Amino acid sequence: MGSRDTRRVLGPDKSISHILLQPQEPQPFLRGDGRRWDGRWAQDPRKLFMSVGMITQAKGSSYVEVGNTKVCCGVYGPKDVQRGQDFKMSGQVLCVVKMAPFSTPTRLPPQPDTRQQEMSRQLKDTLEAVIVLEKFPKSQIDIYVTVIEDDGALLGACVTAAGLALCHANIDVYDVVVGATVLWYNDQLYVDPTRGEENYKEIGEGAGGKEGKTGGTEGRGCSQLIVGMMPKHAGGQVGLLVQGGGQASTATLTDGLETAVELCNRLHALAKKTLLDHLEETLGEEETSTS
């Protein structure tokens, strides 16, 4: 029999937000003035916040907010490889992406679903190209990412949080890795999409391209590109490139990749400043304690 927290009033395991029970009226992708529903233009990213040292028990940790998307990451190790695993002279990486049950409008089960497992695999492949594994022979580095709230561009935020946490843990990396997401809709490029924009589907009156009440056609969705890169290593090495959703032409992908790279450069500058500010604050506290 599992333990029960008697200090808190626990809700039911299966609960539904009251917002989902309200009638949902179809709305267009953009507002009447051409802006997105959060007030941004197509090329405007959301507000960003980065911090390190949030988890005291971890060797390195970080917290990243991209709009309403909130991600926390903890790094543990390097430590000895457990018995029974394959022997490798280079280091091994364990990545686990866990979404909190309250991170989405629909409550998630405690067991990881297919999406979380796929994100863990993609993050693992990305960080294996970022960490200098040759410096950690017969060792393992554990990276745990907890998604507090998912409001779009989640994988890019996880990549950025993991890159900051690795640097905070003094793990040797080639460069600080950051992630960015761009989205296409009606041949227009949108930077840093929200969850509603990623899941948007036009409602029409038929598959033949007739316009419906929202001015769209049935079955048309959005296509997105997720990029994780190290801007200062090897002229901007890309460690993650995922394209999903609808089809996109070569020219469209090229434009989207250039926009994502530009956004990654801006994120890299902010991530570097965050680490430097934390280092200056730590050194200042040490000087104060010794004096």
RARA-V337572 format. One record per residue. N is the residue number from 1. RES is the residue in three letters. PSI is psi in radians with two decimals (999 if undefined). OMEGA is omega in degrees with one decimal (999 if undefined). Layout:
n=<N & N>
res=<RES & RES>
psi=<PSI & PSI>
omega=<OMEGA & OMEGA>
This chain:
n=<1 & 2 & 3 & 4 & 5 & 6 & 7 & 8 & 9 & 10 & 11 & 12 & 13 & 14 & 15 & 16 & 17 & 18 & 19 & 20 & 21 & 22 & 23 & 24 & 25 & 26 & 27 & 28 & 29 & 30 & 31 & 32 & 33 & 34 & 35 & 36 & 37 & 38 & 39 & 40 & 41 & 42 & 43 & 44 & 45 & 46 & 47 & 48 & 49 & 50 & 51 & 52 & 53 & 54 & 55 & 56 & 57 & 58 & 59 & 60 & 61 & 62 & 63 & 64 & 65 & 66 & 67 & 68 & 69 & 70 & 71 & 72 & 73 & 74 & 75 & 76 & 77 & 78 & 79 & 80 & 81 & 82 & 83 & 84 & 85 & 86 & 87 & 88 & 89 & 90 & 91 & 92 & 93 & 94 & 95 & 96 & 97 & 98 & 99 & 100 & 101 & 102 & 103 & 104 & 105 & 106 & 107 & 108 & 109 & 110 & 111 & 112 & 113 & 114 & 115 & 116 & 117 & 118 & 119 & 120 & 121 & 122 & 123 & 124 & 125 & 126 & 127 & 128 & 129 & 130 & 131 & 132 & 133 & 134 & 135 & 136 & 137 & 138 & 139 & 140 & 141 & 142 & 143 & 144 & 145 & 146 & 147 & 148 & 149 & 150 & 151 & 152 & 153 & 154 & 155 & 156 & 157 & 158 & 159 & 160 & 161 & 162 & 163 & 164 & 165 & 166 & 167 & 168 & 169 & 170 & 171 & 172 & 173 & 174 & 175 & 176 & 177 & 178 & 179 & 180 & 181 & 182 & 183 & 184 & 185 & 186 & 187 & 188 & 189 & 190 & 191 & 192 & 193 & 194 & 195 & 196 & 197 & 198 & 199 & 200 & 201 & 202 & 203 & 204 & 205 & 206 & 207 & 208 & 209 & 210 & 211 & 212 & 213 & 214 & 215 & 216 & 217 & 218 & 219 & 220 & 221 & 222 & 223 & 224 & 225 & 226 & 227 & 228 & 229 & 230 & 231 & 232 & 233 & 234 & 235 & 236 & 237 & 238 & 239 & 240 & 241 & 242 & 243 & 244 & 245 & 246 & 247 & 248 & 249 & 250 & 251 & 252 & 253 & 254 & 255 & 256 & 257 & 258 & 259 & 260 & 261 & 262 & 263 & 264 & 265 & 266 & 267 & 268 & 269 & 270 & 271 & 272 & 273 & 274 & 275 & 276 & 277 & 278 & 279 & 280 & 281 & 282 & 283 & 284 & 285 & 286 & 287 & 288 & 289 & 290 & 291>
res=<MET & GLY & SER & ARG & ASP & THR & ARG & ARG & VAL & LEU & GLY & PRO & ASP & LYS & SER & ILE & SER & HIS & ILE & LEU & LEU & GLN & PRO & GLN & GLU & PRO & GLN & PRO & PHE & LEU & ARG & GLY & ASP & GLY & ARG & ARG & TRP & ASP & GLY & ARG & TRP & ALA & GLN & ASP & PRO & ARG & LYS & LEU & PHE & MET & SER & VAL & GLY & MET & ILE & THR & GLN & ALA & LYS & GLY & SER & SER & TYR & VAL & GLU & VAL & GLY & ASN & THR & LYS & VAL & CYS & CYS & GLY & VAL & TYR & GLY & PRO & LYS & ASP & VAL & GLN & ARG & GLY & GLN & ASP & PHE & LYS & MET & SER & GLY & GLN & VAL & LEU & CYS & VAL & VAL & LYS & MET & ALA & PRO & PHE & SER & THR & PRO & THR & ARG & LEU & PRO & PRO & GLN & PRO & ASP & THR & ARG & GLN & GLN & GLU & MET & SER & ARG & GLN & LEU & LYS & ASP & THR & LEU & GLU & ALA & VAL & ILE & VAL & LEU & GLU & LYS & PHE & PRO & LYS & SER & GLN & ILE & ASP & ILE & TYR & VAL & THR & VAL & ILE & GLU & ASP & ASP & GLY & ALA & LEU & LEU & GLY & ALA & CYS & VAL & THR & ALA & ALA & GLY & LEU & ALA & LEU & CYS & HIS & ALA & ASN & ILE & ASP & VAL & TYR & ASP & VAL & VAL & VAL & GLY & ALA & THR & VAL & LEU & TRP & TYR & ASN & ASP & GLN & LEU & TYR & VAL & ASP & PRO & THR & ARG & GLY & GLU & GLU & ASN & TYR & LYS & GLU & ILE & GLY & GLU & GLY & ALA & GLY & GLY & LYS & GLU & GLY & LYS & THR & GLY & GLY & THR & GLU & GLY & ARG & GLY & CYS & SER & GLN & LEU & ILE & VAL & GLY & MET & MET & PRO & LYS & HIS & ALA & GLY & GLY & GLN & VAL & GLY & LEU & LEU & VAL & GLN & GLY & GLY & GLY & GLN & ALA & SER & THR & ALA & THR & LEU & THR & ASP & GLY & LEU & GLU & THR & ALA & VAL & GLU & LEU & CYS & ASN & ARG & LEU & HIS & ALA & LEU & ALA & LYS & LYS & THR & LEU & LEU & ASP & HIS & LEU & GLU & GLU & THR & LEU & GLY & GLU & GLU & GLU & THR & SER & THR & SER>
psi=<2.22 & 2.70 & 2.64 & 2.35 & 1.84 & -0.11 & -0.15 & 2.68 & 1.89 & 2.39 & 3.06 & 2.63 & -0.63 & 1.83 & 2.71 & 2.34 & 2.52 & -0.37 & -0.62 & -0.37 & -0.21 & 2.58 & 2.25 & 2.00 & 2.35 & 2.43 & 2.67 & 2.95 & -0.64 & 2.83 & 3.06 & -0.48 & 0.13 & -0.05 & 2.85 & 2.91 & -0.30 & 0.18 & 0.02 & 2.69 & 3.08 & -0.68 & 0.18 & 2.15 & 2.91 & 2.91 & 2.49 & 2.44 & 2.33 & 2.52 & 2.70 & 2.81 & 0.49 & -0.53 & 1.93 & -0.49 & -0.34 & 2.71 & -0.61 & 2.51 & 2.83 & 2.83 & 2.25 & 2.31 & 2.17 & 1.65 & -2.15 & 0.00 & 2.13 & 2.21 & 2.41 & 2.42 & 2.45 & 2.41 & 2.30 & 2.38 & -2.95 & 2.60 & 2.95 & 2.51 & 2.40 & 2.67 & 2.57 & -0.21 & 2.81 & 2.39 & 2.27 & 2.43 & -0.46 & 2.87 & 2.77 & 2.64 & 2.30 & 2.12 & 2.30 & 2.11 & 2.08 & 2.18 & 2.25 & 2.59 & -0.48 & 0.22 & -0.30 & 2.82 & -0.62 & 2.19 & 2.32 & 2.60 & 2.77 & -0.46 & 2.44 & 2.37 & -3.02 & -0.64 & -0.76 & -0.68 & -0.69 & -0.71 & -0.64 & -0.72 & -0.77 & -0.70 & -0.67 & -0.81 & -0.64 & -0.80 & -0.44 & -0.46 & -0.19 & -0.72 & 2.47 & 1.50 & -0.39 & -0.36 & -0.02 & 1.14 & 2.46 & 0.58 & 2.88 & 2.42 & 2.14 & 2.27 & 2.06 & 2.19 & 2.20 & 2.16 & 1.97 & -0.69 & 2.36 & 1.90 & 0.66 & 2.71 & 0.75 & -0.80 & -0.69 & -0.69 & -0.65 & -0.70 & -0.79 & -0.75 & -0.72 & -0.68 & -0.74 & -0.74 & -0.64 & -0.75 & -0.68 & -0.49 & 0.07 & 0.59 & 2.30 & 2.10 & 2.77 & -0.60 & 2.88 & 2.09 & 2.41 & 2.75 & 2.55 & 2.69 & 2.36 & 2.74 & 2.49 & 2.42 & 2.15 & 0.78 & 0.35 & 2.38 & 2.29 & 2.28 & 2.44 & 1.19 & 2.71 & 3.07 & -0.70 & -0.63 & -0.64 & -0.63 & 0.19 & 2.38 & 2.24 & 2.62 & 2.12 & -2.94 & 0.18 & 2.86 & -0.03 & 0.13 & 0.22 & 2.51 & 2.40 & -2.81 & -0.47 & 0.06 & 0.23 & -3.00 & 2.68 & 2.44 & -0.05 & 2.23 & -2.64 & 2.66 & 2.43 & 2.78 & 2.23 & 2.22 & 2.29 & 2.16 & 2.84 & 1.69 & -0.51 & 0.10 & 2.19 & 0.69 & 0.35 & 1.16 & 2.34 & 2.13 & -0.27 & 2.29 & 1.87 & 2.19 & 2.22 & 3.03 & -2.48 & 3.10 & 2.64 & 2.45 & 2.96 & -0.73 & -0.67 & -0.74 & -0.65 & -0.79 & -0.72 & -0.67 & -0.70 & -0.71 & -0.70 & -0.68 & -0.72 & -0.71 & -0.65 & -0.65 & -0.69 & -0.70 & -0.63 & -0.72 & -0.72 & -0.68 & -0.71 & -0.73 & -0.67 & -0.77 & -0.71 & -0.72 & -0.70 & -0.68 & -0.76 & -0.69 & -0.70 & -0.77 & -0.65 & -0.70 & -0.64 & -0.70 & -0.64 & -0.67 & -0.56 & -0.39 & 999>
omega=<-176.7 & 179.6 & -178.6 & -179.6 & -177.5 & -178.2 & -176.7 & 175.3 & -175.6 & 175.9 & 179.4 & 179.6 & 179.2 & -178.8 & -178.0 & 177.9 & 179.9 & 178.4 & -179.5 & -179.5 & 178.4 & 178.7 & -178.2 & 177.0 & 179.4 & 180.0 & -179.6 & -179.3 & -178.2 & 174.1 & -178.2 & -179.8 & 178.6 & 177.3 & 173.4 & -171.9 & 174.5 & 174.9 & -178.2 & 168.2 & -172.8 & -174.6 & -178.4 & 173.4 & 177.8 & 176.5 & -173.2 & 176.1 & 178.6 & 176.2 & 178.6 & 178.9 & -177.9 & -177.9 & -175.4 & -178.3 & -177.9 & 176.0 & 176.5 & -177.8 & -180.0 & 177.0 & -175.3 & 172.7 & 173.5 & -171.4 & 176.4 & 175.4 & -175.3 & -175.3 & 176.1 & -175.6 & 176.0 & -179.8 & -179.6 & -179.8 & 5.6 & -179.5 & -178.4 & 177.5 & -179.6 & 178.2 & 180.0 & 178.3 & -179.4 & -179.6 & 176.9 & 177.5 & 176.2 & -178.6 & 177.6 & -176.1 & 173.9 & -179.5 & 177.5 & 174.9 & -177.4 & 177.6 & 178.4 & -179.6 & -177.7 & -175.3 & -180.0 & 178.6 & 175.7 & -176.3 & -177.1 & 175.7 & -179.7 & 179.5 & 178.9 & 179.5 & -176.6 & -179.3 & 179.3 & 177.9 & 178.9 & 177.2 & 177.0 & 179.2 & 179.3 & 178.3 & 178.5 & 178.9 & 179.9 & -175.7 & 174.9 & 176.0 & -177.4 & -176.2 & 174.7 & -172.4 & -179.2 & -179.9 & -179.0 & -179.1 & 177.7 & -179.0 & -179.9 & 177.7 & -178.7 & -179.4 & -178.8 & -179.7 & 178.1 & 178.7 & 179.9 & 177.4 & 179.8 & 176.1 & 176.3 & -179.7 & -171.3 & -176.4 & 177.1 & 177.5 & 177.4 & 178.4 & 179.5 & 179.5 & 179.1 & 177.9 & 177.4 & -178.2 & 178.1 & 178.0 & 178.1 & 179.2 & -179.5 & 174.1 & -178.9 & 177.9 & 177.4 & 178.9 & 175.4 & -179.5 & 178.5 & -178.5 & 179.6 & -178.3 & 174.3 & -174.4 & 175.9 & 172.5 & -177.3 & 178.8 & 176.8 & -177.4 & 179.5 & -176.6 & 172.5 & -176.0 & 174.3 & 179.9 & 178.7 & 178.3 & 178.6 & -177.3 & -174.0 & 174.4 & 178.6 & 179.6 & -178.9 & -176.7 & 178.8 & -178.4 & -177.9 & 175.5 & 178.5 & -179.3 & 177.7 & -178.0 & -179.3 & 179.3 & -177.3 & 178.6 & -174.5 & 173.5 & -179.3 & 179.0 & -176.6 & 175.2 & -176.3 & -179.6 & 179.5 & -176.1 & 170.3 & -172.4 & 174.1 & -170.6 & -174.6 & -179.1 & 176.6 & 177.9 & 179.9 & -178.4 & 179.9 & 178.8 & -179.3 & 177.1 & -177.0 & 176.6 & -177.9 & -179.1 & -178.4 & 179.8 & 179.4 & -179.5 & 180.0 & 179.3 & 179.4 & 178.3 & 178.8 & 177.7 & 179.6 & 179.2 & 177.8 & 178.5 & 179.3 & 178.3 & 177.9 & 177.9 & 177.9 & 177.5 & 177.6 & 178.1 & -180.0 & 179.1 & 178.8 & 178.4 & 178.0 & 178.4 & 178.5 & 179.4 & 179.6 & 177.8 & 178.7 & 179.3 & 178.0 & 178.6 & 179.2 & 178.6 & 177.5 & 178.8 & 178.3 & 178.3 & 178.7 & -178.7 & -179.2 & -177.8 & 999>
